[in-house]
Structures are given as structure tokens and as C-alpha cells.
């Protein structure tokens, strides 16, 4: 499973540990991924995603999962989230 956020797209960064003697060794900066279960109001279902804490705050700021998905570009979402967005769009159109 990739270490990438489903919402923001943040992934692993690389850099160096630098010692006092200026020795450099490679290191990885991992994103703060959390497994979150979010509820869709339109479908009445929940979806489980691996999100960064920034991604969770973004969804809450936009007004919930459904509002975030409707405003998000299709190119910014991964496959699983895009499939869920299409199901939410159909449910919203039917109501």
C-alpha cells in the first residue's frame, strides 16, 4: 500500500540527516497518514480512506465528505475516491 494521501496527494519526501560533523545520510520524511472512516450523507454509507491530518481538516473545512468530493477535480483524486465520488454524484442527482 502506497504511503500517499487520498485527498491531498502528499507522499514520502527524501532528505538528509546532517550530523554535527556535517556527515550526511539519507532519510525519509513520511506523511502523517491516518486511517479514517468518513460518512457520506447522500449515500448513507461510510468509506475508509488513508488520509493525512491535513486532508481530514480539508474535508471538514469544505463541509463534509460529499461537499468536498463534489468540489474536487477528478484528476486530483485516486481511483477508489473517484469511484465513490461518482456514486455520490448519482445519489445527489436522484434526490
C-alpha positions as CSV (number, residue, x, y, z in Angstrom):
1,X,0.0,0.0,0.0
2,X,1.4,3.3,-1.0
3,X,2.2,6.0,1.5
4,X,0.1,8.6,-0.2
5,X,-2.9,10.7,1.0
6,X,-6.1,10.1,-1.0
7,X,-7.1,13.7,-0.7
8,X,-4.0,15.9,-0.8
9,X,-1.7,13.6,-2.7
10,X,1.1,14.1,-0.2
11,X,3.7,11.3,-0.3
12,X,7.1,10.4,1.0
13,X,9.9,13.0,0.8
14,X,13.6,12.3,1.0
15,X,16.4,14.3,2.5
16,X,19.5,14.1,4.6
17,X,20.3,13.7,8.3
18,X,23.1,16.1,8.9
19,X,25.3,15.4,11.9
20,X,27.3,18.0,13.9
21,X,30.4,16.8,11.9
22,X,28.4,17.6,8.7
23,X,28.1,13.9,7.7
24,X,25.1,13.3,5.6
25,X,23.0,10.2,5.5
26,X,19.8,9.6,3.5
27,X,16.4,9.7,5.4
28,X,12.7,9.7,4.5
29,X,10.1,12.1,5.7
30,X,6.8,10.1,6.0
31,X,3.4,11.8,5.8
32,X,1.2,11.7,8.9
33,X,-1.3,9.1,7.4
34,X,-4.3,8.1,9.5
35,X,-6.9,5.5,8.6
36,X,-10.2,7.3,8.7
37,X,-13.8,6.2,8.1
38,X,-15.9,9.0,6.7
39,X,-19.7,9.0,6.4
40,X,-21.5,10.1,3.2
41,X,-24.8,11.9,3.8
42,X,-26.1,11.3,0.3
43,X,-25.4,7.5,0.3
44,X,-25.8,6.8,4.0
45,X,-22.6,4.7,3.7
46,X,-19.1,5.1,5.0
47,X,-15.8,4.9,3.2
48,X,-12.5,4.0,4.7
49,X,-9.5,6.1,3.5
50,X,-5.9,6.7,4.4
51,X,-5.6,10.5,4.8
52,X,-3.1,12.9,6.2
53,X,-4.3,15.0,9.1
54,X,-4.3,18.0,6.7
55,X,-6.6,16.0,4.4
56,X,-9.0,15.4,7.3
57,X,-9.0,19.1,8.1
58,X,-9.6,20.0,4.5
59,X,-12.7,17.7,4.3
60,X,-14.1,19.2,7.4
61,X,-13.4,22.8,6.2
62,X,-15.3,22.1,2.9
63,X,-18.4,21.0,4.8
64,X,-18.1,17.2,4.9
65,X,-17.2,14.3,2.5
66,X,-19.9,14.9,0.0
67,X,-19.2,18.6,-0.4
68,X,-15.5,18.0,-0.7
69,X,-16.0,15.4,-3.4
70,X,-18.4,17.5,-5.5
71,X,-15.9,20.4,-5.5
72,X,-12.8,18.3,-6.1
73,X,-11.3,17.9,-9.6
74,X,-11.3,14.3,-11.0
75,X,-7.6,14.5,-11.7
76,X,-6.8,15.2,-8.1
77,X,-8.5,12.1,-6.7
78,X,-7.2,8.5,-6.7
79,X,-9.2,5.6,-8.2
80,X,-11.1,4.5,-5.1
81,X,-12.1,8.0,-4.1
82,X,-13.1,8.8,-7.7
83,X,-15.4,5.7,-7.8
84,X,-17.0,6.9,-4.6
85,X,-17.4,10.4,-6.0
86,X,-19.3,9.1,-9.0
87,X,-21.7,7.1,-6.7
88,X,-22.3,10.2,-4.6
89,X,-23.0,12.3,-7.7
90,X,-25.6,9.8,-8.9
91,X,-27.3,9.8,-5.4
92,X,-27.3,13.6,-5.3
93,X,-28.9,13.8,-8.8
94,X,-31.6,11.4,-7.8
95,X,-32.7,13.4,-4.7
